[in-house]
């Protein structure tokens, strides 16, 4: 049997830490029947000592696991931040490419529209010239007929 002070020394923690741990559940229930008070000093038998040590080992293991998890989380966060930076720069490049393509499309459509207007204007001019030629030919026919009839009348 050992005292709380002896157990604390073995584990490497303070007497108060051991005392607080054995007063909390589930360890306090597990230690019932494994402790004995002698001259106002709490003595714990071998099975109780093993329970206390295992409780502290679990705490240490969970603390180590927590530290490893924090380390892994930190690496993951850094990796994700690097990916965000890369993706952001790629988006900026894509935005610039989209602006250039939009400008090219705008210029191309303006050029196509100008060509169509020129074609339309050319077609209109050709049509007007044909109409003008047709009107002149008709006038010549009429003036020939007028001349013919005018001679008869004279």
C-alpha positions as CSV (number, residue, x, y, z in Angstrom):
1,X,0.0,0.0,0.0
2,X,1.1,3.5,-0.8
3,X,0.1,7.0,0.1
4,X,-1.1,9.6,-2.4
5,X,2.2,11.4,-2.0
6,X,4.2,8.3,-2.9
7,X,2.0,7.7,-5.9
8,X,2.4,11.3,-7.0
9,X,6.2,11.1,-6.8
10,X,6.2,7.9,-8.9
11,X,3.9,9.4,-11.6
12,X,5.7,12.8,-11.6
13,X,2.8,15.0,-10.6
14,X,1.8,16.9,-7.5
15,X,0.0,15.3,-4.5
16,X,-3.0,17.6,-5.1
17,X,-3.2,16.5,-8.8
18,X,-3.5,12.8,-7.7
19,X,-6.0,13.7,-5.0
20,X,-8.2,15.7,-7.4
21,X,-8.0,12.8,-10.0
22,X,-9.2,10.2,-7.5
23,X,-12.1,12.3,-6.3
24,X,-13.6,12.5,-9.8
25,X,-15.6,9.9,-11.6
26,X,-15.1,7.2,-12.9
27,X,-11.9,6.8,-10.8
28,X,-13.5,7.5,-7.4
29,X,-16.1,4.7,-8.0
30,X,-13.4,2.3,-9.2
31,X,-11.2,2.9,-6.1
32,X,-14.0,2.0,-3.6
33,X,-12.7,-0.9,-1.6
34,X,-9.1,-0.3,-2.7
35,X,-8.3,2.5,-0.3
36,X,-7.8,2.5,3.5
37,X,-7.4,5.4,5.9
38,X,-4.6,4.9,8.5
39,X,-3.9,7.8,10.9
40,X,-5.8,10.3,8.7
41,X,-3.6,9.3,5.8
42,X,-5.2,7.7,2.7
43,X,-3.4,4.4,1.6
44,X,-4.1,2.8,-1.7
45,X,-3.5,-0.9,-2.4
46,X,-1.7,-2.3,-5.5
47,X,-4.8,-2.6,-7.7
48,X,-5.8,1.0,-6.8
49,X,-2.3,2.3,-7.6
50,X,-2.5,0.6,-11.1
51,X,-5.9,2.3,-11.7
52,X,-4.5,5.7,-10.8
53,X,-1.4,5.2,-13.0
54,X,-3.5,4.0,-15.9
55,X,-5.8,7.1,-15.5
56,X,-2.8,9.4,-15.7
57,X,-1.4,7.4,-18.7
58,X,-4.7,7.8,-20.5
59,X,-4.5,11.5,-19.9
60,X,-1.0,11.7,-21.1
61,X,-1.8,9.6,-24.2
62,X,-4.8,11.8,-25.0
63,X,-2.6,14.9,-24.5
64,X,0.0,13.4,-26.9
65,X,-2.7,12.5,-29.4
66,X,-4.0,16.0,-29.1
67,X,-0.6,17.4,-29.8
68,X,-0.2,15.2,-32.8
69,X,-3.6,16.1,-34.0
70,X,-2.8,19.8,-33.6
71,X,0.4,19.3,-35.6
72,X,-1.4,17.5,-38.4
73,X,-4.2,20.1,-38.4
74,X,-1.5,22.9,-38.6
75,X,0.1,21.1,-41.6
76,X,-3.3,20.7,-43.2
77,X,-4.2,24.3,-42.7
78,X,-0.9,25.4,-44.2
79,X,-1.4,23.2,-47.2
80,X,-4.9,24.4,-47.8
81,X,-3.7,28.0,-47.5
82,X,-1.0,27.3,-50.1
83,X,-3.7,25.8,-52.4
84,X,-5.9,28.8,-51.9
85,X,-3.0,31.1,-52.9
86,X,-2.3,29.0,-56.0
87,X,-6.0,28.9,-57.0
88,X,-6.4,32.6,-56.4
89,X,-3.5,33.4,-58.7
90,X,-4.9,31.0,-61.3
91,X,-8.2,32.7,-61.1
92,X,-6.6,36.1,-61.7
93,X,-4.8,34.8,-64.8
94,X,-8.1,33.3,-66.1
95,X,-9.9,36.6,-65.4
96,X,-7.2,38.4,-67.5
97,X,-7.6,35.8,-70.3
98,X,-11.4,36.3,-70.3
99,X,-11.0,40.1,-70.6
100,X,-8.6,39.7,-73.5
101,X,-10.9,37.2,-75.3
102,X,-13.9,39.5,-74.6
103,X,-12.0,42.4,-76.2
104,X,-11.0,40.3,-79.2
105,X,-14.6,39.2,-79.6
106,X,-15.8,42.8,-79.4
107,X,-13.3,43.9,-82.0
108,X,-14.2,41.0,-84.3
109,X,-17.9,41.6,-84.1
110,X,-17.4,45.3,-84.8
111,X,-15.3,44.3,-87.8
112,X,-17.9,41.9,-89.0
113,X,-20.6,44.5,-88.6
114,X,-18.6,47.0,-90.5
115,X,-18.0,44.5,-93.4
116,X,-21.8,43.8,-93.4
117,X,-22.6,47.5,-93.5
118,X,-20.1,47.9,-96.4
119,X,-21.7,45.0,-98.3
120,X,-25.1,46.4,-97.7
121,X,-24.0,49.8,-98.8
122,X,-22.5,48.3,-101.9
123,X,-25.6,46.4,-102.6
124,X,-27.7,49.5,-102.2
125,X,-25.4,51.5,-104.4
126,X,-25.5,48.8,-107.1
127,X,-29.3,48.7,-106.8
128,X,-29.5,52.4,-107.1
129,X,-27.2,52.4,-110.1
130,X,-29.3,49.7,-111.8
131,X,-32.5,51.7,-111.0
132,X,-30.8,54.9,-112.4
133,X,-29.8,53.0,-115.6
134,X,-33.2,51.6,-115.9
135,X,-34.8,55.0,-115.5
136,X,-32.4,56.5,-118.1
137,X,-33.2,53.7,-120.5
138,X,-36.9,54.2,-119.9
139,X,-36.5,57.9,-120.4
140,X,-34.6,57.2,-123.7
141,X,-37.4,55.0,-124.8
142,X,-40.0,57.6,-123.9
143,X,-38.0,60.4,-125.5
144,X,-37.6,58.3,-128.7
145,X,-41.4,57.7,-128.7
146,X,-41.9,61.4,-128.0
147,X,-39.7,62.4,-130.8
148,X,-41.5,60.1,-133.1
149,X,-44.9,61.4,-132.2
150,X,-43.7,64.9,-132.0
151,X,-42.5,64.7,-135.6
152,X,-45.9,63.5,-136.8
153,X,-47.6,66.3,-135.0
154,X,-45.5,68.9,-136.5
